[in-house]
């Protein structure tokens, strides 16, 4: 019970209990899909519906609308069938029909501006325009209606709303209710526009680039550390990535000749050793260590001697590894002894060193950690026993007990 | 081969349900395009995209060596990309390829390689995919990010999918060009062909709005011997668009341990705020066929949290921190080594301000402290993208204090400054030039200059009205691309005649 209480408390703290689940009027809409609107109208959908009107009475053009640039608002003459704005007492009538009753805040309109056809006269002053940029989507009202969709499937909450706004246009969460790959296709370009150059989803449509924000999957491209976290999205579903990206884009970084500067700080070359030792990065995801690392380390003479004063470049190796790095046989290792760093990040050692350099000493200094020989800890004979036979002769009693 | 032939035969069979384009079978690319103007903004269902690009990359780097000599690199690369995408309403066939060749102007030598070259075959409704050729595979576990020559196939039935891949992993040897006097032997330059092999299989959930679940297995063979076998799990669950739970893991079946595991929870209590907590366990393993696998490598656990806040469209703040916890350090003969510690911390943060849509100012900091030493970095970036983003100028710099007890020679203050200018004056041309100077007391000062040019060339074939294509039907993709930024893009779905309306 305590756990349940704790969980509910956590949900409450997170705002889940009162939060709209991504499909209602409160959920945010993407400006990359729905450009900013200006609707200086007063139009209470709830009241109209309560008085017996239905959606198609005013928005009849959606029956044949096949694109988002279609303007499916009712014409002035249609509104004027009930809102008799040409009458002198229009504001006093039911329904209220004065110009300012619909054109919010506009006081220049007069009844005499309405012509006999119930449309504004050509020389009448113009109210503030309604700006409804088309959604940057491929969408057909007619197609959806033909497939059996109803208005409120997508325009959630409009029946309770006053003014219809961008908040009553569907979020992707709503779209995916039907576009699940079975009832309706779930390919990105089913709805999103297509890049004419590649045939993939267009992501640069003016304004901010369109990108997932991680509400459904771990694919938040806006995350400040996305460049270090995108592997999880690619691991789970690489085909999802290919909706927008070609494989060449992966290779531009992972196998590129120009490395992105923003991945590492500018002086990364000097300080990457610390991160490498912490093992909190995957150098090999982007770099071929055996060539990429050698490229600098050999030329700058910073490695390739196993230890200072030994083979290779003594100057360079001394610059890289500190005194005491190697240690002496039988001594208690000091803080700079290589064993510590080797156990923390053996991958770093393997960047420059070949394992036979380790075996030179470790063939008689035990390299195995505690519990290495415990039953079940290691599958003996892996690789035909070639690894073990590097140091152990057949019949070596040290191999007893290993499988 | 039999398996491959079967898959190809399956793909080649007449597509069932392809004619049912008025119901759930509608594909984006199944739309005809009788409209005018920006009709190329969506697939017209019968067209073909042919796109090529040429990219030139040059880099100049100078480093002062320990002997006070200046070492210079100056690689020049030429890349070509070529794709064909059949945008057919039924099955789809596409081809994608990249080629790269280069030389080092200061050292000589020449290397060339086909980076990717694969064919995709997709049946109607994308219930399957077969990809054949040189390609990239990304999975958890042993395969990871692998470029390979091979085959990957995926099939989805109902809500469950299966996937398998197999091939020869490739090694890229192009980053560091080998000069004519290179002493590297030929073996180190091979591309992986031989007795190296990798394969994997996975079963996953498909078509779920906010759920991903994938179980996989991957094997990596080196020189004909099994070097790694990993079982992997990738799971994510979105909850009401406010919470995202993610679990990733890989188990090393040969060394019988968890190679890596991640549990992460992200929450958006309000739209401008994102909070996340991650737990990682790491114990990377080496190939079982390598002597490296004999040496014990200590695992560690990492716990970290992060907050990203966007109180205003023009401001974003983020802050992250975590602790890495190692096993208690001992020497091989069990002597405790308290001086090296068990805990290591990281604090990261930053603020990005966009006073205008085309100006970005970013300041970041990073502090690493603990068992491996201390490091403090403060960096800043100023970027401007005037002319609707057609020009981008970025100036960046950072200063760092490096205090690493175990490598005392690296102690000191470092800094760098970089400038990048990139231009995209027309949709089919990009150019970039950048320079970086690195100020360091250890490796002395370094300098780098790089530049790249890229041309996009392509056409889009439209076969309107079912007539045979002719030359006039080929439209330069360059012209089509010019319309991408126009928000007035119409969209049409003819063929879907309204037959009724059950709206309110």
Interface residues (C-beta under 8 A of the other chain):
Chain A: X13 X14 X15 X16 X19 X21 X22 X27 X28 X35 X49 X54 X55 X56 X63 X64 X66 X67 X68 X69 X133 X134 X136 X137 X138 X139 X140 X142 X143 X145 X146 X147 X148 X150 X151 X152 X159 X173 X176 X177 X180 X181 X182 X183 X184 X185 X186 X187 X188 X189 X190 X191 X193 X194 X195 X196 X197 X198 X199 X202 X204 X205 X206 X207 X214 X215 X216 X217 X218 X220 X223 X224 X225 X231 X232 X234 X235 X236 X237 X238 X239 X241 X246 X247 X248 X250 X251 X254 X255 X257 X258 X261 X262 X265 X266 X267 X269 X270 X271 X273 X274 X275 X277 X278 X279 X280 X285 X287 X288 X290 X291 X292 X294 X295 X296 X299 X300 X301 X302 X313 X315 X316 X319 X320 X321 X322 X332 X333 X335 X336 X337 X339 X340 X341 X342 X343 X344 X345 X346 X347 X350 X355 X356 X358 X359 X362 X365 X366 X367 X368 X369 X370 X372 X376 X377 X378 X379 X382 X383 X384 X386 X387 X388 X390
Chain B: X22 X23 X24 X25 X26 X27 X28 X29 X31 X35 X40 X41 X42 X43 X49 X51 X57 X59 X63 X65 X66 X67 X71 X73 X75 X77 X81 X83 X85 X87 X94 X96 X98 X100 X102 X115 X116 X118 X125 X126 X129 X135 X136 X137 X138 X139 X140 X144 X145 X147 X154 X156 X158 X171 X172 X173 X174 X175 X176 X188 X204 X206 X207 X208 X209 X210 X212 X214 X225 X226 X227 X232 X234 X236 X238 X239 X240 X241 X242 X243 X244 X246 X248 X254 X255 X256 X262 X264 X266 X267 X268 X269 X270 X271 X274 X282 X284 X286 X288 X289 X290 X291 X292 X293 X294 X295 X296 X297 X298 X300 X302 X306 X308 X316 X318 X320 X324 X326 X329 X330 X331 X332 X334 X335 X337 X339 X340 X344 X346 X348 X350 X352 X357 X366 X368 X371 X372 X373 X375 X377 X379 X381 X388 X396 X397 X398 X400 X402 X404 X405 X406 X407 X408 X409 X410 X414 X415 X416 X417 X418 X420 X427 X434 X436 X438 X439 X440 X442 X443 X446 X450 X452 X456 X458 X460 X477 X478 X480 X481 X483 X484 X485 X486 X487 X488 X489 X490 X491 X492 X493 X494 X496 X497 X498 X499 X500 X501 X502 X503 X504
